[in-house]
Amino acid sequence: MDVAKLNFIIKNFFVRSEVLNIKLIDSGLINETYIVEHLYDKQKSKFILQSLSNIFESHEILIRNHKLITDHTMKKINNNCFYNQRWEVPNLIRCKSNSLFTLPFDSELWRAMVYIDKAFSLDSLEDEGMAFEVGIGLSKFHFICSDFDCTNFKNSIKNFHNTNYYLDQYILTLKDYNFIKLDNEVNKRTKYLINCLSNHIGFIYSLLTSLCKTSIDRKVIHGDPKLSNFLFDIQFKHVISLVDLDTVSSGYVLTDLADCIRSICNLAGEDPKNIEKVFFDMNTCKYFLKGYFSMSWKNNNSSFRFLPEFIYLIIFELTIRFLTDFLQKNRYFKTKYETHNLFRAEVQYRLLSSFLTQISDLSNDLHEHGIFSSSSFISDVQKFV
């Protein structure tokens, strides 16, 4: 941590700031993020300071999308659409030195955001009740965005959640990869995972083609609703915010549900100490769906019947994204060691395998909510168990 550099950047956002403490948040895989505690105009407070990754198509688009959705949310809050229930947004803070929402410094671009106090986040759920609260929280976010024109957004990341693209990149990377440069153990792990994934590829392409022919409305989605992006009220443990809005875009609501389910149903977490403890917890999924569908405004959406397909696709997608990044020398995701992304890919594939053994249970649970999934998909995908 370059404290002198961070202090200089902070002074540009807050001219009369006296920094008390700077804490690195190392859970994010993309941006470099800090919590800054300072005295500003003799008042003690905190804010988020963040260096933006270069993976984004345009930082201008990123900031514009963020501002659009936070302004829209603030209007809902001010109109008491939540009936005095707490909901907060990570609003951008304008830089004092240039009156913009970003500060360029030393080939990096920095931004500051409001710190949401009296809240906490989790890397794994504490109990079923919190899965229920996450369901309600995601449903609230979708409710907030339901009357926003998603065509106002421009994509901040090219081909984000485009499984066809990720699959093509994965296959292209394999074609040119020199496996000899890997040591024996890593080589065996990599080739074993590649062999397992190869059984799915033809079916994945066929499934994507089939889904393209269906009529699913595009809406505003968060894009990355993993568990750690939900903030819980410290007293009541209700979800009071969904942060990290860099991936907000036009897409399928099912993508958000599937990615959130993928995240919370891995009770061992994204980076478990013991991969043997990774499994898909269907009970957590059940409570999440109960929470999500308790918001009555969602119940008439017929596209929910494709949720099993989307969960299957999102776990597969993240598996090949991690593996591809490992093979490309970790260009995209931040890593702590050389084989980190390989391990992450192995975790996701183990989660996928566990999910497939229980997919009939998911189908039965959806039936209880009046949602009837495709029996042919269920039977076809179980062939990979």
N, C-alpha and C positions, 0 to 999 in steps of 0.2 A: 504494500500500500504506500503510494507516494503522497504523504500527508501534506507536504508543501504545495504540490500541484493541486490537490483537492481543495486546500484552503484558498488558493488563488481563484479557482472556479467558483467556489461558494461565495466569495466576495463579489463576484460579478453578478450573481443572482440576488444576493442580499448585501447591500453596501455596508450596512452597520451591523454586521453579524459577528458575534464572538463564538467561535466553535468550541463546544464542550466535549463532544465525542463523535467519532465516526466509526460505524460498524458495517463491515462487508456482509452482504447477503449472498451466500454462495449456492443457493438452491436453484437459481435460474440457469438454463442451459444456453441462453443467447446473450442478453445484455449484461453489462457489469453494473451492479446495483449496490448502493450504500444507504443506510439510515443515518442521517445527520442530526445530532442534537446541538442546539445553539441558543444563545441569547440574542434576540432580535428586538430592538427598541425596548431593552430591559425586560423582555418577556421570554421565558424559557419555552421552547417548542421544538418540534421535529419536522423534518421533511425528507423526501426521497430524492436522492441524486443518482443519475443514471447516465452511463456512457452507452450510446446506441451502437448496436452491431452493424456491420456493413453488409449483412445478408439482405437488407431491405432494398426494394426496388428504388425507393425514393424516400428520404427522410421528410421531405415536404408533404408527401402523401400520408406518411405515418402520423405526423403531427396533425394534419387536417382531419383524418379519420378519427383520431383520438378526441379532438376538440368537438367534432360533430356529435359524437355519441355522448360525451359528458355534458354538453350543453342541452341535448335532448333529455337526458336523464334528470338534470337539474330542474328542468321545466316540470317534469312529472313529480319530483319531490316537492317543489314549491306549490304545485296544485293539489298536494296532499293525496296523490293517487295511491299511496300506501297506507292511508288511514292512520297516520301518526306512527307507523312502524318504522324502525330505523333502517335506512338505506343510504349508503354514502358512495361517493365517486372519487377516484384519484385525479382530481383536476390538475391541469398543468399550471405551473407558476411562471409568470412572465419574467424574463431576465432583465434586471435593472439597467445593465450596461448597454444593451442594444434594443430593448423593448420588444424582443422576440421571445419565442418559447424554446429556443435552443441557443447554445453557445458553442461556436467552433473553437477548438483549442488543440494545438499540437496534433493535427490530422485526425482528431476525434470530434464527435458531436455530443454535447451534453445537454441534458434537460433536468428540470426539477419538478416534482409533483407533491401534492398535498399528502401528508402522512395521516393515515386513518387511525386514530387513537382508540384506546380501550377495545382492542380487537386482537385476534391471534389467528395464525394459519397452522395447517397440519401437513405432514408428509404422509401420514397414514391415519385412518379413522380410529376413534376411541371406542365407539359402540354403534349399534344399529340406529339409535336415535339421531346420530350425527349424519348418517347416510340419508335419512329422511329429510333432515334440514338442508343438506346439499341439493336434494331433489327440488325442494321448495325454492331454494336460492337460484338455481338455474332456470326454473320456471318463471320466477320473478324477472330475471334478466331478459328472458324471451318476451315476457309481457311488456316490459319497458320498451323493447325494440319493435314490438308488433305493428305499431303505426308509423314507423320510420321508413322512408323510401330508400330501400337498400341500393338503388341505382345511383344514389349520391356518393357511395363509396367507390374508391379505386383500390385495387389490390396492392397491399404493401409488400407482399412476397409473391413472386411469380410462381404459378403452378402450385400454390399452397393447397394441400388436400386433394391434389390431382393424382390419384393412385396410378392411373395409366402412365403418367409422366415418371413417377418414382420407379415404377416397374421397368420402364424402358431404360432409365438411367442405371438401374441395378444390373440389368442384363448386359448393357454396354460396358459397364465397369468390369464385370466378370470376364467378358470376352478378351479384354486387353490386360488382365491382371496376371502378374508373375508371382505365383504362389511359392516359388522356391525361396524367395527372400524372407519368408516367415519361418520362425523356428518350429521344430517338430510338433510341440504341444499346441501352439497357436494354429498351426497349419491343420492339425487334426480337428480342432474345435471349429475352425472356419469352414472346412470342407463338409463336416458333419451337418452344420447348420444350413449350408447351401443345398445339400442333398435333401434335407427335410423340406426346405422351402420349395424346391423344384417340383414336389408332388402337388403343390397348390397352384402353380403359375397358370396352367391352361384353364383351370376352373375359374381363377380370378379374372382372367381376360373375358371369359364367357359371361361371368356374372356382371362385370362392368358394362358390357354391351347390352345385356338384358335390362339393367337398371336405367341406362340411357334412354330406353324406349318407354319408360314409365313417366307418368306426369307427377312430378314432385315440385312443389312451389319453392322458389328461392326466397329466403328471408335474411334478416340481419342475424348473424351468428357471432359468437365470441371467437371461435376458431381454436382456442387452446384452454378449455375449461378443466384443466387438471386440478386435483384436489388442492395443491398448494396455492392456487390462484383464488380460492375462496377465503374470505375473511369472516370469522365468527365473532359475535359480540362476546366480550370477555365474561359478562355476568350471566346472560341468558342462553348463550351458545346457539343463537340463531345466526344464519348467514346474513351479513349486513353489507356485503360488497363482493363483486367479482372484478378483480384487478388484472393488470397486464393486458391492456386493450390494444396492443400492437397488431394483433391478428384479427381484429373485428373487421368483418367483410360481408359480402353477399354470398350466401351458401345454403346448405341444407341443414335445418334444425336437427335432423337425425345425426348429422356429423358431430354436433355438439353433445348430444345425448350419448352417442357411442363412445366418444373420446372421454367424457366424464366418467362413464361406467367403467371403461378400460382402466382409468386411473384409480378410482376409489375401490374397485373390487380386487385389486392387488394389495392385500393387507400387509404384505412384506415391504411395500414401497417400491419406488422406481429404481433404487440402488440398494438392494438388500445385502446384508452381510452374508447370508446363506441362501443361495439360489434354490436350494431344495425346499425352502419354505414358500416359494412362489406358487400360488394357485389362484384360480378365479373364484371368488367367494359369492355364490349365487344369492345367499341370504342378504348380503349388502346390496346387491342389485335389486332385490325385491323391495327393500325398504326405500331405496332411492326412487324407484318408479312409483311407489305409493305416495311419496312426497311430491314428486313432479306432477302426477296426475291429480293430486288433491286440488290443484289450481284449475277450477272448472272451465276456464276460458280455452284450455287446450284440448278438451276431450273430443272435439268433432273433426280432428285432423286424421284423415284416413291413411296418410303416408306412414303412420307409426307401425303399420304391419311389416315394414321393411327394417325394423330396428335390428333383428338378428343379423341380417346381411351387413348392415353398417357396422355393427360391433366387430364382426369377423373381418371386414375390410380394414377398419381403422387399426386393429392390432397387427394385422399383416403389414399394413402400410408403414407403421412405425418400426416394425422389425426390420424391414428392408432399408428404411431410411438410416437407421443406426448402423446396419451392416455395410451399406454403401459408403457412409461417412468414414467408417473404419478403414475400408479398402482404399478410400481416397485421402488417407492420412489426416482425418479429423478436421475437415475444412469448415464444417457447419456448427456442430454442437461442441460446446466447451467440454473439455475432458480433464481428468486429474492424473491419468496415466495412459500409456500407449494403447492398451487393449480395452479401454473403458467403454468405447462404443460397441465393441464386439460383445462384451459382457451385457450391455444394455439390450442388444439384439437378442441374446440368448434368454434374457429375462422375459422379453416380450413374446418370444416364441413359446416359452414354457407356459406363459399366461394364455396364449392362443390355444395350445393343446388342451389345457385344463378347461377353457371355455367350451370347446367343441364337445367335450364329454358331458356337458350339462346343458347344451343348447335346447334340448327338449323341455327342460325345466323352465327355461326362459320363455319358451313358447306357451307353456301352460300358465305361467304367471301373467303374460300379456292377455291371454284369454279371459282372466279374471277382471281385467280392465276393459273388456269388450273389444279387444284388438286380436285379430286372427291372422297370424303369420303364415307364410308359405310352407305347407307340409312337404312339398317337393324339394325346396331348398334345405330344409332340416334334414331330410333323408339323404340328400346328395352330399352335404358337407360332412355328415357323420362318417362318411367313408374314409375320411382322413384321420380318424381317431386311431 
